[in-house]
Amino acid sequence: MRMIKAQRMPILPMLILLVLLATPLAARAWERGKVETFATLPAGEAHPEGITVDREGNVYVVTVAANKPRTSEGTLLVFNPQGKHLRTVRIKGSSRLLLDLGFHPRTGQLLVVDYLGAKVLSVDPGTGASSVFMTVTSKNPGLDGMTFDPAGNVYVTDAHQGIIWKVGPDGGEASAWVTSALLKPTRIPPTIGANGLAFNNRKTALFVANTANDTVVKIPVTGSTLEPGTPEVFVNRIGGGPDGLIIDEHDNLWIACNQSNEILVLEPAQGQVIAKLGDFGGIDRKGAPIGFLWSNSLVFHGGDVLVTNLSLDVETSLAQLSDELGLAHLKDKNLRTIDGPWAQRVKLHTVSKIKKRIPALAGAELDR
């Protein structure tokens, strides 16, 4: 009897294993893809923020140069489609804190959002010569993200005041297109509310990321002149710090989340997350982030998505910039973020790339 029992004992664990292998899993872990380095900023340049591409696939990046003296001009970096650095351009008449940029769909002008200067500049991408394209009249504006409509109107978020400013194709003084408490920052750090924004393909809605509140706000629009309706929260608890926001050909929202170091992809009906892409893997031996570190602005580039790694220590930077930004009241507050200690270790600043792909997720079709 003892011999028979000894021979049968291994059978039970084997049966359990076979049952487990045959049982379908309800869901798999997110397939996050592979983050690679697209470009490395030249020595002395830091904190890449806004990013855009031209028709030839060249890539343009502006920086939040908190590491430079107050009197420094803003920096525009140009890379070829393969990520090779072509030139560094100093933007005349700008501050060193630049947040977004894009080519005007009608005129081809390169427009750059000057956060500290509270204006939008038209910039020659070869020489850096600039002229003022858009101004606003308000106290302590925080111009941030920018987008366009088919008629060439320009829309710019105000991250401090909860406003979306609008100006016509020729520029000038902007008017408040939408003002809403849902677009204001109610938490710190950072003191950034309305940030990245994009229209859906049919131009029936504008989606806006609120970084401080971890929300995406939806503004319905109607008619040929895109008249705005009442803003509403589209979805809450977006990763950690939803920042840049772009929309693909299927109306999916691609959102760079700066504190969770990832891209979240949301389907457009209910805001259900259908992909989580990228992650942070530490700092390499050269002092460059591995993967995303404060994933910030993003742009489609062929079959890839390019993402700027801001790699900014908010606690240190806001302490240094608080007087300039009119945020002296924050000096004594705890502004540490989970990425801050890592950002302090960065010596080489980068732009990342990841495949523009939404991996299949088991069970996702059941929720559509």
N, C-alpha and C positions, 0 to 999 in steps of 0.2 A: 504493500500500500504506500509506503513511504517513497518507493522508487517511482511509482505512477504519479504521485502528487508532485514530486520534484520535476518531472517532465512536463506537467501541465501548467505550472506556475507562470512561465513566460508568456503563455498564450493570452492571458487577460490584458496585460499592457499593450500587446500587439493589436488586439481587437479594438481597444480604446483609440489607439493611434489611427487605425484604419477608418474608424467612424468619424474622427475629427477631420481627417483628410477629405472624406467624402461629403462633409457638411459644408454648404456654400456660406461664405462669410457675408455678413450684412453690408459691410463696407470695407474699403481698403484705406490705408493711410494716404494722405495727399501726395501725389507724384509731383514734386516741386521743380523738376527740370534742373538743368545745369547752368549756373551763373558763370559767365566768363568775363574777362576784362576786355572791353572794346578799345579804350584809350586811357592813357596815363597823362595827367596834366604836367606841363613843364615845371621844372624846379622853381619854387617860389610862388606858384599859383595853388590856390586852395579853395575848398568849399564850392564845388560846381553845383549850380542850381537849375536855371532854365536851360532847355534844350529844344532845338528844332532842326529840320533838315531842308535842303533845297531840292530842286527838281533833279539835280545830278547825283543826289545822295550824299553830298557833303554835309557835315554835322557842325552845328554852331552851338556853343555853350557860353553862358555868362555865369559869373561867380558872385558869391557873397563874401567879399574879401575882408572879413573881419580881422584878418591877420595883418592888414596893411594900415599905414597911417591914415588919419581922417581926410587928409587932403588928396589922397590917391584917386585917380580916375578909375572908372569901371573897366573891367576886363572882359573882352570877347575872345574866345578861343575857337579856331576853325580847324577841323579835321577832315581828311578825305574819307570816302566811303568805307575804307578798310581800317580807319582809326589812326592813321598817321597824322601827326601834328603838322599843319601847314603854316599857320601863323598865329601870333598873338597881337591883338589890336587893342589899343587904349581908346576908350570912347570919350571924346572931348565933351566937356560940359556935364558929365555925369558924376554921380557919387560912386563909391566903391561897392555899394550894396544893391546889386541887380538881381531881380527875381524871375523874370520870364521874358521870352522873346518869340517872335513869329514873323513870317513873311506875309504881308498884306495880300489877300487873294486877288485884288483888283489891280493894285499899283505895283506890286512886287517889292515895296519898301520893307526893309527890315526894321521892325518896331521892337523896342526894348523897354521893359518896365523898370523904372528907377524908383526903388522902394524909398530910399532916404530922401531923394529929390522930389518925391510926390508928383511924378510926371511920367509920360511915355515919350520916348525919343525916337525919331527916325534916324537911323544910323547907316552910314556907308560902311559895309563890312570889309572893305579893303583898306580904307584910310582911318576910319574911326571918327570922321567928321560927323557931327550930329546937329539936328534942329529939333525944337520942341514940337511934338505932334499933338499931344493931349495934356490938358491941365484940369485940375479939379479945385473947387473953392469950398474948403471945409477945414475944420480944425483937426490936426493930427491924423491925416489919412494914412492908410497903410496899403498902398497899391500892390497887388500881388500877381494873381493869375490873369491870363488874357485869352480871348477867343474872338472869332469873327463869324458873321452871318453871310449868306450868299450875296447880299447887297453891298458888302464891304464895310458894314458898321462894325465898330470895335467895342467889345465888352471887357471890362476890367474889374476884378473883385477888389473890395476894400476890406482887408482882413481885420481892421480895427473897428470900423464903424458899422459893419453889417450892411454894406451897400454894394450894388453892382452898378458901376458907371457905364454909360454908353455915349459914344461919340460917332459922328458920321464918317464916311469914307475919307474925307479931307481933313479930319482932325479938328482941333479947336478946344473950346471949353466943354467938358463933358457934363451930362445931366444924370441925375440919379434915376436909373431905369427901374430898380427895385431896392427897397429898403426893408429889412426884416430883422427882428431879434433872433431868428433862426440862423442868421449868417454871422452873428457876433460871437466872439470867444467868451465863454463863461468859465473856463478853467485855465490854469497855468501849470507849467509852461508848455509851449510858448504862448505868447499872447496873439495867436494867429487864428482867426475864424475863417471866413470865406477864403478859399485858396484856389485850387484847380477847378476848372469848369469846362463844360462841353455840351453842345446841342446834340440831341439824337439825330438820326439820319433824316427823318421826316420833318424835323424842326417843329415838333409839337411839345418839346420839353427841353429845359436847360437843367443840367445836373451840376451841383456845386458841392465840393468837399469842404466840410468845416473841420479843420485840423484839431483845434482845441477840444471840440465837443464829440469827436469820433462819430460824426454823422455825415450822411449825404443828403442834401436838400434838393427837392425837385420843384422846379418852377414851370407850370404849364404855360405854353405860349400859343396864341391863335392868330390867324390871318396872315396876309402877305407881309405885313409890317411887324410881325412877331410881337404882338401885344402881350405883356406878362399877366398871368393870373396870380392867385394867392400861393405863396411858397408853402411847402409842407415837408416834413421830414420823410424822406423816402425809406431810409433804413438807419438803424442805430448800431452802435458798437462795431464800427468798421475798423478791424485790426487794432493798430495803435498809431494814431495820428495820420488819418487819410490826408494826402498832400496833393500830388499831381493826379489828374483824372483825364483819361481819354476814352473814346468810344470807337469800337470796331464796326465793320460792315454789317454785323448782325445786331447792332445796338447793345452789345455787352459792354459793361463799364469796367475798364482796367484802372485800378487805383493803386498808386504807390503809397504804402503805409510806412511812415518814417521810423516809428518806434518798434514795430514788429518786423522791420527789415524784410518786407515781402511785397509782392503784387497780389492783390485780391481781384478776382474777376467775378462780377455779379451779372446775372441775367436781368434783362430790363423790366420784366413784369412785376416780380415781387422782391427783387433784390437778393435772391437766393445766391449764395456763394457757389460757384461752379469750378473754381480753381484757386489754389494758393501756390504761388510760384516764388522760388528763390528763398534765401535765408542768409544768415550771417555765420561765417565760419572762423572768425578770429582775424588776427593781423599777421601778415606774412613777414619773412625775415627782412624784407626791404622797407617795411612799414606801410604796406598797402592793405586795404581791407580785402578779405577773402569773401566773395559774395557781395551782398548788399550791406551798407552801413549808413543808416539814415537815407533809405531809398526815397528819392525826392520827386523830381520831374521825370516824365517818360514820354517816349515818342515811338511810333512804329517806323521801322527802317527795313524795308524788304520783308524777309521772313523772320526778322528779329524784333525785339523790343529793347530799346536803349534806355538806360536808367542812370541818372546822376546820383552819385553817393555824396550827399552833403557833408557827412562826417564832421558834424559840428557839436561841440560841447556847449549846450545851451547855458548851463550855469555860469561858465567862465565868460562866454561871449556877451550875454545880456548884462552881466556885471560891468563889462567894459563899455558897452554901447548904450547903457540905460540913459545917460544924460543926452546923448545924441538923439535917441528915439523918444524922448519925453517919458521915459519909464522909470524915473528915479524912485518911485514908490515900490519898485520891485527889488531894490538893492538888498534889503534885509530878509527877503523871503528865500525859502529853500527851493531852488530851481533845478536841482539835480534830476537827470533823467537816466534811464537804464543804459543808454548808449554813450552817455557823457564820458565815463572813464575810458571806454574803448576809443572814442574819438580823440582823446588827448594823446593817444599813442600813434596816430596816423602821421606818417611822414610823406607818403606819396598819395595824391588824391586821384580818383579814377571815375570813369564812366563804365558801367557794366552793360552786358548784353545777355539776353536769354531768348530762347526760341519763342516765337509768337504761336503758341500751341496750347490748347486747352485739353489736358489729358482726360481720358474717359474715367468716370467715377462710378463705381458699382452702386446701383440704386438711384442714381441721380434722375433717371428718366421717370421714376415713380412720382417725383415731386413736380413734374412739369404740368 
